[in-house]
Amino acid sequence: MPSPVKAAATAHGIAVTDRVADVLDAGVELGVVVAFGKLIKAHVLDVVPMVNLHFSLLPRWRGAAPVERAVLAGDAETGVCLMALDPGLDTGPVYDCVRTPIGADESVDELRQRLVELGTPLLVEHLTRGLGTPTPQQGEPTYATKIDPAELELDLSQPADVVHRTVRLGRAWTTFRGTRLQVLAARPVSEGPDVGTIDGLVLGCGGGTGLELLMVKPEGKGAQDAKAWRNGARPAPGEPIGRVSA
């Protein structure tokens, strides 16, 4: 199936290609990059200037996974920046930014959708009225490397609010009785059992806190309400669950 961008372009008779160098001979005046995932080489930018819609408050979280890293770090806010593209990794000067708080329970998918909704009118407005002069990025940069699959395993030695950030990424998991248990939704609670154990639906986390399971996906089964999983698995109070780092 074509992507929504390709489908819309094709419907309007606009040529589509997956080779960046094809723009060099296409008479293009300006390129727009959103979540492209690759660096545009200097010889292309010399011919076709480009702007990039980046989902962070630059220079914080340059790179491939800015939304995920903002959630994992517990950032209170993030935003969308419209920047001029250069050959570096999200190093170009910025035309404009929109800021927004990050909800305490907001998932990465929910936050990314909000950023799309904030960034789209920002982009259209500047393309319509003219880009103006960008401003160099100010401050110490941080880098948003891709999420390693190992980072999605819950570390129950951490406080529950920190563990919950991993759940908010999506595809978080732990282990129970030697099999993988995906944690699709959960919420931190002020008290829990011993670290690395389960009592009812609450996992024991660091600092005496707990993480209450709401939706899970046992290995080899579909997603289900955590209460249904508990009724079937019948975990004993204090039974070990998950990983606890040293």
N, C-alpha and C positions, 0 to 999 in steps of 0.2 A: 504494500500500500504506500502511495506517495505521502510525504509529510504534508501538513497543512500549508506550509509555505509553497511547496512545489505545486500542490493542487490549485492554490489561488493564482499562482503565476501562470500556470498552464491555461487556466480558464480565461485569463486576460491576454493570452497570446505572447507571454514573456518567456524568452528562452531560459532554460534551466540547465546548469552544469554543476558537477562536483569537482571541477578542476579550477582552483583559484586563478591560475595564470590565464584562463580564458577571458578574464575581464580586461586584459591588457589591450585587446584588439576590438573591444565591444563598444567603444565610444562612451564609456561610463564616466560620469562626472564625480560621483561620490559613492562610496560603499558603506553599508551599514552592517555591523557585526553584532550578533547577539548569541552568547553561549556557544561560540564556534568551537572552542577547545583546541585550536592550533594557532601558532604564531603566523602572522602574515609577513612574508619576507620583504626586505627593504626595497628591492627592485620593483615589486608590485606597488608598494605605497608611494614610490617616486612618481608613478604614472597615475594611480588612482588613490586619492586621499580617502581615508575611511574613518568613521566614528564607531565607537563601541559602547553598548549599553551594558554596564557591569553591575552585578548585584552585590555591592558592598559600598562602604564609605571609604573610598581610597584615600591614602595608601594602605589602609587596613584590609587585609584579606585579598591581596592580589593572587590570581591563580585560578585553579580549576574548580574548587569546591567552596566558594565564599559563603554560601548560605549554610551549608553543613558546619563549617568551622565556626561561624558566628554562634550557632546554636550550641555546639559542643563547648565553646569557651564561656558560655553563659553571658554573652553580650546583652546589654539592656536595649540597644538599638542597632539598626542597620540602615540600609538605604539603597538607592540606585544612583549611579553616576554615569553621566554622558561624557565620554572622554574622546580625545583625538587619539587615533591608533598610531603607535610607532613600533619599531621592530622588537622592543622589549616586552617583558611579561607584565602587561597592565601598568606600564610606566608613563604613559602619555599624559599631557595636561588635560584638565577637566573643564568642560563647558558649564555644567550645572549638576546639582545633586538634589535628591529628595530624601529626607530622613523619615524613619518610622520606628516606633518601639516594637520590640519582639515580645509577643505574649508568652507568659510563663508556661502555658500548656500547648503552645502553637507548634505544630509539626513542621518539618522542613518543607513538605509538599504544600501545606497551607501558606507558609511564609513566602515560598517562591511564587505562588500564584498571586499573592498580594503585591509582591515586587513587580511582577509583570504588569499588573493593573496600574501601579504607580509609574512605571517606566515608560509604558506605551504613550501616554499623553505628553510626557516630558520629551520624548524623541520627536513625536509629530510636531509639537509646538516649535521646537528649535529648527527642524527641517523646514517648517513653513515660514518662520520669520527671519531665518538666517542664524548661523551658528555663533557668530561673534568671535571674540578672542578668548581662547582657553587660558586657564590659570595653572601654573605648575603645581603638582601635588605637594602638600605640606605635611610633615610629620614622619614618624618612624614607620617604615613599611613592615607588614607581617604577611605571611604567605600561606595560602589555602591549598595545601596539597590534597590530592584525591584521597578519599576515605579508603583505608585499607580494610579488607573484610574482617581482619582480626580485631579492628576497633569496634566492631558491632557486637562483640561478646560483652555482656554485662559484667562489670567488675564490682562485686557486691561489697568490697572493702571501702568503697567510696560512699559518701553520704547520699541519701536517697534522691535529693534534688539533682545531684550530679549524674547519678545512674539514669535518672529520668531523661536527661538530655540525650543519651544514647538511644533510648526508646523513641524519642521524637525524630530521630533520623530516618526511621523505617528500617525493617529487616533486622532489628536487634534480636539477640538470641541468648539463651543460657542453656544449661544442661540439667536434666533431671532423670535419675535412674539410668544414666548412661546414654540417653538419647537427647537430641536437640529439641528445645522448646522455644519457638519464636514468640517474642513478646510484642504484640501489635499495639497494645494500649495499656497504660498503667498510670498510677498517680502516686506521688510521694506522700507519706504520712509521717507524723511526728514521732511515732514509736513503732518498734518492730522487734521480732525475736532476735536471737543471737545471729551475728553476721554469718551469712552463708547457709542459713536454714530457712525453712518455710513453716508458717503457722496459718492454716486456712488458706487465704489468698495473699498473705503478706510475706514478702521476702525480707530477711534481716539484712540491713545495710550498715555502713559505717556510722559511727556516732550515735548508735542506738536508734537510728531512724529506720523506716520501712518503706518498701515499695509495694503497693497493692496492685495485683494483676487485674486487668479489666477485660482484655481480649488476648487470646493466645492462639498459636497454631502448632500443635504437636507434630513431631516428625511423621511424615506419611499420611497426615490427615489435613482436613480443611480448617479454616479459621473458625473459632468458636468462642462463645462467651466463657470467661474464665471460670465462672461458677459451674458451668457444665463440665469443663475439664476437671475441676476439683472433685465433682461428684463421681466422675469416672475413675480418676487416678487415686483418689483418697489418700493424699499425702498425710503422713503422721506428723503431729506437732513436733517441731525440732528436727525433722528429716533434712539431710543435707541437700542443697541445691546450688548449682552454679559455681562460679570461680571467685576465689578470694585471693587478691594479689598479696605478695609478701610485704 
